[in-house]
Amino acid sequence: LMALLPISEETMSGTLAASVDVDGDIASPKFTGRVALTGGTFTDYETGTKLAKLNASIDASAGNKAIVKLSATDGNSGKVTADGEFKLPAIETGNIGHLSGHLDVQLADAEIVRDDLVRASTTGSIAVNLPGDQPPKISGKLRTNTVRMDLGAAIPPGIPQIEVTNINGGHPTVSASKASPSLFSRAALDIAITMPKRIYVTGRGIDAEWSGNLKVAGTVAAPDLSGQFSLVRGQADLVGKTFTLQEGRVT
């Protein structure tokens, strides 16, 4: 399953136990057994997402079906659980088929974004469906509990691209070929996010609360965001004076 995820910015640790039997013949093997992770942690350094007390298991049956279960905390009181069933790809004469199935994720006051700029906790459900021969579909309904945005936090710089010129007869630079998009990056998105107040924006003289709704479409690699946010209350300190914000809207 980790092959489906963009894991360049993630780490995982824990105790892994596995017991797997392989039956059938070389041309069409069948797998049965169990793989379990206990006491694990998962960290995404880009979003600040952290899962602690992570327990996950994959049970494979003779029909090449895999049952997935997962439970974890967000490092505090928030909880994440998941249940799913997948059809393992068939392996026949050098041809590996497509993974198909579904995974249902439940969030309970889980802080899924946690960095210097934004901290957000949410409750709701997300469904991941793998049709097999098509990109995955990720849909769901989320309701944020608290979102805090700090406009005064430093925005981390991007990685600079340095042009290289070969001199003195040096060998030409061989550029690395771009990796093909992962299956996960091409997943279609259909997620509705309700934000009933408690979106706190502070920093640079601003102290305001907002509410809104957000629709996430497109793909994981190129999300398409639409929605509207309305001001609940706030104030702004400008040129030595404090102004009361009366009305505001972001579409």
Residue, then its C-alpha position, 0 to 999 in steps of 0.5 A: l500500500m505504501a507504493l500508492l503514496p507519495i512517501s518522499e516526505e514521510t517516515m514510519s516506524g514501529t514493530l512489524a510482524a508477518s506470517v505469509d504463506v504462498d500456495g498455487d504455482i509460479a504462474s499464479p501464486k496465492f497469498t494467505g497470512r497476516v502482516a501487523l504493525t503495532g506501536g507505530t508512528f507516522t510523520d509527514y514533514e510537509t503538512g506536519t501530520k502525525l499519527a501515534k499509537l499506530n496499529a495496523s493490520i493486513d489479513a490476506s485470504a486464499g481468494n487474494k483478498a486483503i482486509v485492512k484495519l488501522s487505528a491511531t491518534d493524532g499525537n493528542s486526543g484526536k483519533v483516526t480509524a480505517d477499514g478496507e478490503f482490497k483485491l490483490p492483483a493477480i500475478e500471471t506469467g510476468n503480468i501484474g494486474h491492478l489493485s482494486g478495493h476500498l478504504d474508509v477513513q474516520l476522523a474524530d477531532a484529528e489535527i491533520v495539518r500541523d505546521d508553523l503556518v496552519r493548524a487544523s483539526t477536523t471530524g468526518s469521513i473519507a472514502v478511497n476507492l480503487p477501481g482497478d484499471q482506473p485512477p483512485k477516487i477520494s471522496g468525503k465530507l469533513r467538518t473542521n473544529t478549529v483552524r488557526m492561521d498565523l500570517g506572521a509565521a515565516i514561509p519556508p523557502g522552496i528548493p532552488q534550481i541551479e543551472v549547471t554549465n560544463i566547461n573544460g571539456g567536461h562530460p555533459t550533464v545527464s538530467a534525471s528523467k522525470a518520474s511518472p506520476s504515482l497512482f495516488s497523485r492521479a487520484a480524483l478528488d471530491i471532498a466537501i469541507t464545512m468550516p462553521k466559524r472558528i477559523y482564526v487568522t492572526g498575525r501582521g496586525i490582523d486578528a479575525e475569525w471566519s467561517g466558510n465552505l470549501k469544495v476540493a475537486g481535481t486530482v491530488a497532484a492538481p487540486d481544484l479548490s472552490g468555496q467562500f469564506s465570510l468574516v465573523r468578527g475581527q480587528a486590524d491594527l494599521v498605522g497605529k490605529t485599531f480598526t474594527l472589521q465589519e464585513g468581509r468575504v473571500t470567494 
